[in-house]
């Protein structure tokens, strides 16, 4: 797979039809590892991200992913797909890593977002910050 200068601008909400066969294969193998029915997961992933794939190609990728498991870590998949954190965020991808942000950095980022969301909730309901008086 090749890195893309701006995947969101290029892709919108799906993989491009030209040169994305390897990306579709990676997605199929990734979807296989999600919870519940692997056949349904793979088919949904491919219909969502590669709607231009012929039915026969979708079926072939489903069978390949089920029969020959390709296990990769989230960061490895992100690197192979050339997925940046900006693209990952814009496309709402949460199960594949990014080439420019490590797992530790993503964890810290998520903690910061949760802290901000908690503070905003406290502010909205009128809860004061700090320790309660004794």
C-alpha positions in Angstrom: 0.0 0.0 0.0 1.1 3.5 -0.6 0.9 6.5 1.6 -1.6 9.1 0.5 -0.9 12.8 0.7 -4.5 13.5 1.8 -6.6 10.4 2.1 -9.8 12.3 3.3 -9.7 14.6 0.3 -9.0 11.7 -2.0 -11.3 9.1 -0.4 -14.2 10.9 1.0 -15.9 8.0 2.7 -14.6 5.1 0.6 -11.5 3.7 -0.9 -10.7 4.7 -4.5 -11.5 2.1 -7.1 -8.1 2.3 -8.7 -5.2 0.7 -6.9 -7.1 -0.1 -3.7 -7.3 -3.9 -4.0 -4.6 -4.3 -1.4 -6.3 -1.8 0.9 -9.6 -3.8 0.5 -7.7 -7.0 1.4 -6.3 -5.4 4.6 -9.8 -4.1 5.5 -11.2 -7.6 5.0 -8.6 -9.2 7.2 -9.1 -6.5 9.8 -12.9 -6.9 9.9 -12.4 -10.6 10.4 -11.0 -9.9 13.9 -14.0 -7.7 15.1 -16.5 -9.3 17.5 -19.5 -11.3 16.3 -20.0 -12.9 12.9 -16.8 -12.5 10.9 -18.5 -13.1 7.5 -21.1 -10.3 8.2 -18.3 -8.0 9.5 -16.1 -8.4 6.5 -19.0 -8.0 4.0 -20.2 -4.9 5.8 -16.8 -3.4 5.9 -16.2 -4.0 2.2 -19.6 -2.7 1.2 -19.0 0.4 3.3 -15.5 1.2 2.2 -15.3 -0.4 -1.2 -18.8 -0.3 -2.7 -17.3 -0.5 -6.2 -16.0 -4.0 -5.6 -17.8 -6.7 -7.7 -19.9 -9.2 -5.7 -17.6 -12.0 -6.7 -14.5 -10.1 -5.5 -16.2 -9.4 -2.1 -17.0 -13.1 -1.8 -13.4 -14.0 -2.7 -12.0 -11.6 -0.1 -14.5 -12.9 2.6 -13.4 -16.5 1.9 -9.7 -15.5 1.9 -9.9 -13.6 5.1 -11.7 -16.4 6.9 -9.5 -19.2 5.6 -6.1 -17.4 5.9 -5.9 -15.2 8.9 -3.6 -12.2 8.5 -3.1 -10.7 12.0 -1.6 -7.3 12.4 -1.6 -4.7 15.1 -3.5 -1.5 14.7 -0.4 0.6 14.1 0.9 -1.8 11.5 -2.3 -1.6 9.6 -2.3 2.2 9.8 1.3 2.2 8.5 0.5 -0.1 5.7 -2.5 2.0 4.6 -0.7 5.3 5.1 -3.4 6.5 7.5 -2.7 9.8 9.3 -4.3 10.8 12.6 -6.1 13.6 10.8 -7.6 11.2 8.3 -8.3 8.6 11.0 -10.2 11.3 13.0 -12.1 12.7 10.0 -13.1 9.2 8.8 -14.0 8.2 12.4 -11.7 5.1 12.3 -11.1 3.9 15.8 -9.8 0.3 15.2 -6.8 1.1 13.0 -3.7 3.1 14.1 -2.1 6.2 12.5 1.3 6.6 11.0 1.9 9.9 12.8 0.6 9.0 16.3 1.6 6.1 18.4 -0.7 4.0 20.6 0.6 5.8 23.7 0.0 9.2 22.1 -3.6 8.1 21.2 -4.2 7.0 24.7 -3.0 10.3 26.1 -5.1 12.2 23.6 -8.2 10.2 24.5 -7.6 10.8 28.2 -7.4 14.5 27.5 -10.6 14.5 25.5 -12.4 12.6 28.3 -11.1 15.1 30.9 -12.4 18.0 28.8 -15.8 16.3 28.3 -16.0 15.7 32.1 -15.3 19.3 32.9 -17.8 20.5 30.3 -20.5 18.1 31.8 -19.7 19.4 35.3 -20.0 23.0 34.1 -23.4 22.2 32.4 -24.9 20.7 35.5 -23.4 23.3 37.8 -21.1 21.0 39.7 -18.2 22.9 41.3 -14.6 21.7 40.8 -12.3 21.0 43.6 -12.9 19.3 47.0 -16.2 19.6 48.8 -16.0 21.5 52.1 -15.6 19.4 55.2 
